[in-house]
Amino acid sequence: MIYINAIANFLICGNVALFYIFLFGRENKAIAKLTWMETQAVRVGLILTSCGALLHFLHMEVPSWTQVVLNCGLGILFSWAAHFHYTYFVKK
């Protein structure tokens, strides 16, 4: 369970970082339309998620099975989100 959780946290950290870069690393009309507060909320939320996953990855604590399920779900979700955003918005 420790290794599954470590892989999930690694996926979360890496893919949230990629998603952040794809979202804010270029001119984006949808993000530019948001208010300053909304933009900062997205930035802080993504940064905290990525940093939290990195800290969990480095700490290598024995997680509960519910934490593993959550992290696997988030790992898959952010992998898909980064891939989707890159394919439909960055690559074009």
N, C-alpha and C positions, 0 to 999 in steps of 0.2 A: 504493500500500500504506500510506503514511503516513496518508492520510485515512480509509481503512477502519479502520485501527487506532485513530485518534483518535475516530471515531464509536463504535466498540466500547467504548473506555475511558470515553467520556462516558456511554454506556448503563449500563455496569457501575457507575460512580460514582453516577449518579442513581437507578438502580433498587435498588441496595444501600441507599442512604440511605432511600428510600421503604419498603423492606422492613423496615429497622430501626425506622422510625417506626410502621409498622403492627404490628410485633411487640411493641415496648416502649412505645408511646405511649398505651396504654390497658390496662385490666384484662384480663389474659389468663390463663385458668385453667391452660392447658397450661404456659406459661412459669413461672407461680407455683409449680407443682409441682416444678420443677427445683431442684437444690441450688444454693447460692450459686456454687460453682465452675463448674457447668455453665452457669449464666446468664452468668457473666463470660466464659467461653470463647466463647459465642455472640456476646456483645457485642464482644469484642476481635477475633474472627475477621471479623465484618462490618465493623467500623471499619477494620481494616487492609486489607481488600479494597477498600473504598471509597477510602481514602486512597492506596493504591498505584495504583489506576486513575486517580485525579485527578492524581497526580504523573506518570504515564506520559502522560496527556493534555497536561499543561502542558509536559512536556519535549520532545515531538514528535521523538523520535529515530527513525531508520530501523530498523524492527523486522525480525526474521527472519520468514519466512513461517509458521513454527511458532507464533511469538508472536501473529501475526495470527489464526491459526486458533483458538488458545486463547482470545484475547480476544473473538472473535466468538461462540464457544460460551458463554462466561461472560456476555456481554451478553444473549444470547437467554435463557439459563437464569435470570438474575436478573430480566429483564423478565417472564418467565412467572411466577416465584415471587412477585414483588410483585403482579402482577395477580391471581393465584390467591388469595393471602392476603387481598387487599382484597375480592375478590368473595365468597369463602366465609366469611370470618371478621369482617371489619370492617364491610362493608355490611349484613350481617344484624344 
